[in-house]
């Protein structure tokens, strides 16, 4: 993503590559949808949450589903895309000792 590229440039190409979660931005950023958005909206949202001491989750914690709150195609009407802990970063355990279903 363009954001991951900016982070890599800012780090001088040092460190582990990151993949910020686009789905987290769709669920919580209010800066666009699957139908489009503004060019600078995501960066403004990231600045706002960074100023509060928060950040964006990694794609591994909130994978891209290609669904936003206004999506009507495919399985999207059945996807909860509200901005809550489970839709920011989720951990899913396959065993009951790991918590069983996904938690946020």
N, C-alpha and C positions, 0 to 999 in steps of 0.2 A: 504494500500500500504506500501511498505518498507519505503518510505519517511515519511508517516504519523507516522509509528512506530518510526522512528528516532527522529522525533519532540517530540513525547510523552516521549521517554526516556530522551531526553535533558531537557524537562520540569519537570522531576521527577514525571511524571504521574499527574501533576497538570494542571488545566485549562480545557477548552473545547477541545474535540478532533477536529482535522481538517482533511479535505479530500482535498488534493491538486488536481488540475485538470490535469489529464493525457492528456486530449485533448489539453489543452493549451501547454503542452510540445510537443505534436505531431505537432501542428500548428506552433510553434515558435522556438522550441529548436534545430531543426536540429540534433537531437541526436538519431534518430531511426524512425521507422515507425511501422505500424501494422504487418510488417513482421520481426521485431526484431530490435535490437540496441545493444549498448555497455552497460556494467554493470555500468561503472562510468560516462558515458556521461551525463546523467540527472543531476548528482550531480555537475559536472563541469559547466554545463549550469546554474544551480541555483546559483552557486557561482558567475559566471560572471554577471548575472542580479542583484544579491544582491549587488555586488560591485558598480553597477550603481545606486543603490537606488530603484530598481524595485523588484518585487517578482512574485510568481506564484499565479494565481487566484485559488479560491476554486472551487470544483466540482459543487457546486450549481450555480455558475456563468458561467461555461463552462463545461457542462456534457460530459461524454465520449460517442462518437458516433461510435467508432470502425472504424474510417476512417482516413486515412492519404493521403497525396498528391499522393501517388502511388497506392492507393486502387482502384481496378476495379470492385469489387463485390457489389451486392445489390444496394443501393441508393448512395453509396460513390462517383461515378463519378459526381453526382449532388451536392455534398457538397463542399462549398468553404472552404478550409483549409489553406488559406493564413494567414500570421501573420499580422493581423490588429486589431484595437480595438474591433470590433464586434466578432472576433474569439479568443479574449483573455478573455473578461468578458462581458457578455451580460445581459441586463435587458429588459424583455419583459412585456409590459403592454397590457392587454386585452381591455382597454378602451382608447378612443382618448385623454382624459385628462391625461392619464399615458404615453402618447407618442405613443400609438398604436403599431406598429410593434417593433421588437427588436432594441435596440440601443447599441452601444459599449462604 
